[in-house]
């Protein structure tokens, strides 16, 4: 797991996040909304997941750790790593998500 914390004092738009993280238009990142109160139970994938928070907050539970992700934060979850998400916050969480198999 790799977590990059956004250190800036400005909240970025989705286009600015794409630019900061150098996401090219041909990369398969989708915009995903996790509604307030929504939970994704523990699961894993056979591919790498990259998630960048654009708006709101998301609690990620991964490999025995809880990590609160905020706007601009980026996380890489390796293939076959159990993880879950919970949005316990008042607003929806919008993120860019990419999945990659090797």
C-alpha atoms as one frame of an Amber mdcrd trajectory, in Angstrom:
protein
   0.000   0.000   0.000   1.247   3.447  -0.914  -0.469   6.598   0.360   0.349
  10.071  -0.928  -1.084  12.896   1.175  -2.088  16.157  -0.480  -0.020  18.844
   1.263  -1.461  21.897  -0.467  -3.837  24.322   1.193  -6.100  24.544  -1.866
  -8.813  22.030  -2.716  -8.345  20.971  -6.331 -10.895  20.382  -9.068 -11.007
  16.980 -10.755  -9.144  18.405 -13.779  -6.453  19.879 -11.498  -6.078  16.505
  -9.746  -5.672  14.788 -13.131  -2.962  17.332 -13.957  -1.133  17.080 -10.593
  -1.039  13.291 -10.751  -0.282  13.353 -14.490  -3.292  11.228 -15.424  -3.482
  11.142 -19.201  -6.785  11.158 -21.071  -6.128   7.656 -22.423  -5.747   6.157
 -18.931  -8.801   4.324 -17.676  -9.610   6.343 -14.551 -13.309   6.566 -13.777
 -15.093   9.038 -11.552 -16.793   7.172  -8.706 -19.197   8.528  -6.082 -19.516
   6.832  -2.706 -22.646   8.195  -1.050 -22.776   9.398   2.523 -23.412   6.340
   4.710 -22.339   3.869   2.012 -20.062   0.941   2.889 -17.998  -1.401   0.716
 -17.402  -4.600   2.676 -13.964  -6.181   2.823 -12.928  -7.513  -0.562  -9.895
  -7.864  -2.813  -9.075  -7.698  -6.494  -6.629  -9.581  -8.681  -5.377  -6.222
  -9.944  -3.891  -2.985  -8.593  -6.362  -0.289  -7.507  -5.408   3.394  -7.517
  -7.852   5.814  -5.873  -7.550   9.606  -5.650 -10.041  11.512  -3.509 -11.521
  14.574  -5.254 -14.262  15.644  -2.824 -15.396  14.504   0.610 -13.680  11.994
   2.866 -13.393   8.214   2.872 -12.284   5.813   5.592 -10.214   3.000   4.109
  -9.448  -0.140   6.074  -6.498  -2.008   4.594  -4.079  -4.596   5.911  -5.151
  -3.983   9.516  -4.886  -0.182   9.260  -7.524   2.537   9.075  -6.677   5.505
   6.891  -8.829   8.591   6.465  -8.486   9.840   2.904  -9.196  13.500   2.150
  -9.297  15.546  -1.063  -6.089  15.197  -3.063  -4.953  12.027  -1.245  -3.923
   9.085  -3.423  -3.752   5.421  -2.416  -2.417   2.369  -4.262  -3.807  -0.959
  -3.118  -1.816  -3.944  -4.399  -3.529  -6.909  -6.007  -4.928  -9.519  -3.609
  -4.924  -7.111  -0.626  -8.096  -7.142   1.463  -9.622  -3.698   1.929 -12.921
  -1.968   2.653 -14.368   1.554   2.470 -16.817   3.458   4.657 -18.210   6.923
   4.068 -19.407   7.983   7.530 -19.427  11.635   6.594 -22.162  14.139   5.716
 -21.219  14.555   2.072 -20.664  12.118  -0.762 -17.096  11.152  -1.600 -16.031
  11.570  -5.220 -12.838   9.881  -6.352 -10.933   8.950  -9.477 -10.289   5.205
  -9.627  -8.031   3.197 -11.908  -7.597  -0.586 -12.013  -4.512  -2.191 -13.522
  -3.580  -5.823 -14.072  -0.069  -6.947 -14.860
